[in-house]
Amino acid sequence: MAHILQQILFQSPPSLYLKATGILTLIGGFNAAYSEVKGTNLTYSKFAKTIEVKQAKKVSSRNGMLICYGPASVASSAFLLSKLGYIGSTGPHLLTLASALTIHFLKRELEVLFLHRYSGDMPLQTALLISFSYFFQTVNLLYAQQLSEGMRPPGRDLMWVGVVLFCIGIGGNLYHHYLLSKLRKDGKTGYVVPSGGLFDLVVCPHYLFEIVDWIGLAFISQTLYSWASVVWTVIYLAGRSYATRQWYLQKMENFPKQRKALFPFIF
């Protein structure tokens, strides 16, 4: 097992902070997934109407999503810009990871501004919680990569495998977000059962490609913390997808019950 890890991962830096945050990331993922499955959902999208949030301070859904992604986008972009003047002395994994994270979050913000359709508001507390989570994850990914620069490199360089997976993930996620945006006509606020693409097989193909996106980032990074982030993402999005499928089963009479939540034919 140790030999396999040496082939695919940088040697772990002697950082108690990264060990602790890696454990917290995993615990947070299990807790978030459990909350989604039991019905204590984060109050955005269709779940914003399922929990009593009348007393909460709210922002528009568009502004709320910008708050969600803004700090992580600024952090990754600023880090990348700080490294561009040192390309010759900056390791390719670090530079590629910073570039991919910048693309990842800028793409999300552009979708918020120009693609997504919205109805209603988002509790500010929810937006801030998601924002902190993404910022925390992004900063720790870059910090772990920076520390790993001086450690033993992995036996196999899988960075370009990661780049390919990242492109597939971000492209598939964008395509299915586009399909979702076409479901809601101008002036309409209701929900309909999505179709097209992998929506015919699973409820949340955009989450499936989000997972592929993060797996790509982990292959680019090849650090232990990056794989902890993948586990967090898979666990949470599995819980969120399960909750979304249950919502459709309850709210939509014409929902095709053979459609899975996240992974075609499996779950």
C-alpha positions as CSV (number, residue, x, y, z in Angstrom):
1,M,0.0,0.0,0.0
2,A,2.8,2.4,0.9
3,H,4.5,1.7,-2.4
4,I,1.3,2.5,-4.3
5,L,0.9,5.8,-2.5
6,Q,4.5,6.7,-3.3
7,Q,3.7,6.1,-7.0
8,I,0.8,8.5,-7.1
9,L,1.3,11.1,-4.3
10,F,3.9,13.6,-3.2
11,Q,5.5,12.8,0.1
12,S,3.2,14.4,2.8
13,P,4.7,17.5,4.3
14,P,5.3,17.4,8.1
15,S,2.4,19.8,8.7
16,L,0.1,19.2,11.7
17,Y,-2.2,21.9,10.2
18,L,-2.7,19.9,6.9
19,K,-3.3,16.7,8.8
20,A,-5.9,18.3,11.0
21,T,-7.6,20.1,8.2
22,G,-7.6,16.9,6.1
23,I,-9.4,15.1,9.0
24,L,-11.8,18.0,9.4
25,T,-12.6,18.0,5.7
26,L,-13.6,14.3,5.8
27,I,-15.7,14.8,9.0
28,G,-17.3,17.8,7.4
29,G,-18.2,15.8,4.3
30,F,-19.8,13.0,6.2
31,N,-21.8,15.5,8.4
32,A,-23.0,17.5,5.4
33,A,-24.1,14.4,3.5
34,Y,-25.9,13.0,6.5
35,S,-27.7,16.3,7.0
36,E,-28.8,16.3,3.3
37,V,-30.1,12.7,3.5
38,K,-32.0,13.3,6.7
39,G,-33.6,16.4,5.3
40,T,-31.6,19.2,6.9
41,N,-30.6,20.6,3.5
42,L,-28.6,23.7,2.7
43,T,-31.2,26.3,1.9
44,Y,-30.6,27.2,-1.7
45,S,-32.1,26.1,-5.0
46,K,-35.3,24.1,-4.6
47,F,-34.5,23.3,-0.9
48,A,-34.8,27.0,0.0
49,K,-38.5,26.5,0.3
50,T,-38.4,23.4,2.4
51,I,-37.0,24.9,5.6
52,E,-38.4,27.7,7.6
53,V,-36.1,30.7,6.8
54,K,-38.5,33.6,7.1
55,Q,-36.5,35.2,9.9
56,A,-33.2,34.8,8.1
57,K,-31.5,37.8,6.4
58,K,-31.6,37.1,2.7
59,V,-29.9,38.2,-0.5
60,S,-31.0,37.6,-4.1
61,S,-30.0,34.1,-5.3
62,R,-27.7,35.6,-7.9
63,N,-25.8,37.7,-5.3
64,G,-25.8,34.8,-2.9
65,M,-24.1,32.5,-5.4
66,L,-21.6,35.2,-6.2
67,I,-20.8,35.3,-2.5
68,C,-20.4,31.5,-2.5
69,Y,-17.7,31.6,-5.2
70,G,-16.2,35.0,-4.9
71,P,-13.6,34.5,-2.2
72,A,-12.3,31.2,-3.6
73,S,-12.1,32.8,-7.0
74,V,-10.1,35.8,-5.7
75,A,-7.8,33.6,-3.7
76,S,-7.0,31.2,-6.6
77,S,-6.6,34.1,-9.1
78,A,-4.4,36.1,-6.8
79,F,-2.2,33.1,-6.0
80,L,-1.8,32.3,-9.8
81,L,-0.9,35.9,-10.6
82,S,1.7,35.9,-7.8
83,K,3.3,32.9,-9.4
84,L,3.3,34.0,-13.0
85,G,6.5,36.0,-12.6
86,Y,8.3,32.9,-11.3
87,I,7.3,30.3,-13.9
88,G,10.8,29.0,-14.2
89,S,11.1,28.3,-10.5
90,T,7.5,27.3,-9.8
91,G,6.7,23.6,-10.1
92,P,4.4,22.5,-12.9
93,H,1.9,20.9,-10.5
94,L,1.5,24.0,-8.5
95,L,1.2,26.3,-11.5
96,T,-1.3,23.9,-13.2
97,L,-3.3,23.5,-10.0
98,A,-3.6,27.3,-9.5
99,S,-4.6,27.7,-13.1
100,A,-7.3,25.0,-12.9
101,L,-8.7,26.3,-9.7
102,T,-8.9,29.8,-11.2
103,I,-10.7,28.5,-14.2
104,H,-13.0,26.4,-12.0
105,F,-14.3,29.3,-10.0
106,L,-14.2,31.9,-12.7
107,K,-16.4,29.6,-14.8
108,R,-18.8,29.3,-11.8
109,E,-19.1,33.1,-11.5
110,L,-19.7,33.5,-15.2
111,E,-22.4,31.0,-15.0
112,V,-24.0,32.9,-12.1
113,L,-23.9,36.1,-14.1
114,F,-24.9,34.9,-17.6
115,L,-26.3,31.4,-17.5
116,H,-28.3,30.4,-14.4
117,R,-32.0,31.3,-14.0
118,Y,-33.2,32.2,-10.5
119,S,-36.3,32.3,-8.4
120,G,-36.5,33.7,-4.9
121,D,-33.7,34.6,-2.4
122,M,-31.0,32.8,-0.5
123,P,-30.3,33.1,3.2
124,L,-27.1,35.1,3.7
125,Q,-26.0,32.6,6.3
126,T,-26.1,29.8,3.8
127,A,-24.1,31.8,1.2
128,L,-21.5,32.7,3.8
129,L,-21.2,29.0,4.9
130,I,-20.7,27.8,1.4
131,S,-18.3,30.6,0.6
132,F,-16.1,29.8,3.6
133,S,-16.1,26.1,2.7
134,Y,-14.9,26.8,-0.9
135,F,-12.4,29.4,0.3
136,F,-11.0,27.0,3.0
137,Q,-10.7,24.2,0.5
138,T,-9.0,26.3,-2.1
139,V,-6.5,27.9,0.2
140,N,-5.6,24.5,1.7
141,L,-5.2,22.8,-1.7
142,L,-2.7,25.5,-2.8
143,Y,-1.0,25.5,0.6
144,A,-0.6,21.7,0.5
145,Q,0.8,21.9,-3.0
146,Q,3.2,24.7,-2.1
147,L,4.6,22.7,0.8
148,S,4.9,19.6,-1.4
149,E,7.2,21.3,-3.8
150,G,10.2,20.5,-1.7
151,M,9.1,16.9,-0.9
152,R,9.7,13.6,-2.7
153,P,7.7,13.7,-5.9
154,P,5.4,10.8,-6.9
155,G,6.8,7.9,-8.9
156,R,4.3,8.6,-11.7
157,D,3.5,12.0,-12.9
158,L,-0.3,12.0,-13.5
159,M,-0.7,15.7,-14.0
160,W,-1.8,15.4,-17.6
161,V,-4.3,12.7,-16.7
162,G,-5.7,15.3,-14.3
163,V,-5.8,18.0,-16.9
164,V,-7.9,15.7,-19.2
165,L,-10.3,14.7,-16.4
166,F,-10.6,18.3,-15.3
167,C,-11.6,19.4,-18.8
168,I,-14.1,16.6,-19.1
169,G,-15.6,17.5,-15.7
170,I,-15.8,21.2,-16.3
171,G,-17.2,20.8,-19.8
172,G,-19.8,18.2,-18.7
173,N,-20.8,20.4,-15.8
174,L,-21.2,23.4,-18.0
175,Y,-23.3,21.5,-20.6
176,H,-25.7,20.2,-18.0
177,H,-26.0,23.6,-16.4
178,Y,-26.9,24.9,-19.8
179,L,-29.7,22.3,-20.1
180,L,-31.0,23.3,-16.7
181,S,-31.0,26.9,-17.7
182,K,-33.3,26.1,-20.7
183,L,-35.9,24.4,-18.6
184,R,-37.1,27.6,-17.0
185,K,-38.7,30.0,-19.4
186,D,-38.6,33.8,-18.9
187,G,-40.9,34.8,-16.1
188,K,-41.5,31.2,-14.9
189,T,-40.4,30.1,-11.4
190,G,-41.6,26.5,-11.2
191,Y,-39.6,23.3,-11.5
192,V,-39.9,20.6,-14.2
193,V,-38.2,17.3,-14.6
194,P,-34.9,17.8,-16.5
195,S,-34.2,15.8,-19.6
196,G,-31.4,15.6,-22.2
197,G,-27.8,14.6,-21.8
198,L,-27.2,12.4,-18.7
199,F,-30.4,13.7,-17.1
200,D,-32.2,10.8,-18.7
201,L,-30.1,8.5,-16.4
202,V,-29.5,10.5,-13.2
203,V,-31.0,13.4,-11.4
204,C,-27.8,15.3,-10.9
205,P,-25.4,14.8,-13.8
206,H,-24.0,18.3,-13.2
207,Y,-22.9,16.9,-9.8
208,L,-21.4,13.8,-11.4
209,F,-19.2,16.0,-13.7
210,E,-18.4,18.2,-10.7
211,I,-16.9,15.1,-9.1
212,V,-14.9,14.3,-12.3
213,D,-13.7,17.9,-12.2
214,W,-12.4,17.5,-8.6
215,I,-10.8,14.1,-9.4
216,G,-9.0,15.9,-12.2
217,L,-7.8,18.5,-9.7
218,A,-6.5,15.7,-7.4
219,F,-4.6,14.1,-10.2
220,I,-3.1,17.4,-11.1
221,S,-2.1,18.0,-7.4
222,Q,-1.2,14.5,-6.4
223,T,-1.2,15.5,-2.7
224,L,-3.0,13.6,0.1
225,Y,-5.1,16.7,0.9
226,S,-6.4,16.9,-2.6
227,W,-7.8,13.4,-2.3
228,A,-9.4,14.3,1.0
229,S,-11.2,17.1,-0.9
230,V,-12.4,14.5,-3.5
231,V,-13.8,12.3,-0.8
232,W,-15.5,15.3,0.7
233,T,-17.0,16.2,-2.7
234,V,-18.2,12.7,-3.5
235,I,-19.8,12.2,0.0
236,Y,-21.5,15.6,0.0
237,L,-22.8,15.5,-3.6
238,A,-24.0,11.9,-3.1
239,G,-26.1,13.1,-0.2
240,R,-27.3,16.2,-2.0
241,S,-28.2,14.1,-5.1
242,Y,-30.1,11.6,-3.0
243,A,-32.1,14.5,-1.4
244,T,-32.8,16.0,-4.8
245,R,-34.1,12.7,-6.1
246,Q,-36.4,12.3,-3.1
247,W,-37.7,15.9,-3.7
248,Y,-38.6,15.0,-7.3
249,L,-40.3,11.8,-6.2
250,Q,-42.4,13.8,-3.7
251,K,-43.1,16.9,-5.9
252,M,-43.3,15.5,-9.5
253,E,-45.9,13.0,-10.4
254,N,-44.3,12.3,-13.8
255,F,-40.8,11.7,-12.4
256,P,-39.3,8.5,-13.9
257,K,-38.6,6.3,-10.9
258,Q,-35.9,4.3,-12.6
259,R,-33.7,7.4,-12.8
260,K,-30.8,7.2,-10.3
261,A,-29.5,10.0,-8.1
262,L,-25.9,10.5,-9.2
263,F,-24.2,7.4,-10.7
264,P,-26.0,5.8,-13.8
265,F,-27.5,2.4,-13.0
266,I,-25.9,2.3,-9.5
267,F,-27.0,5.1,-7.2
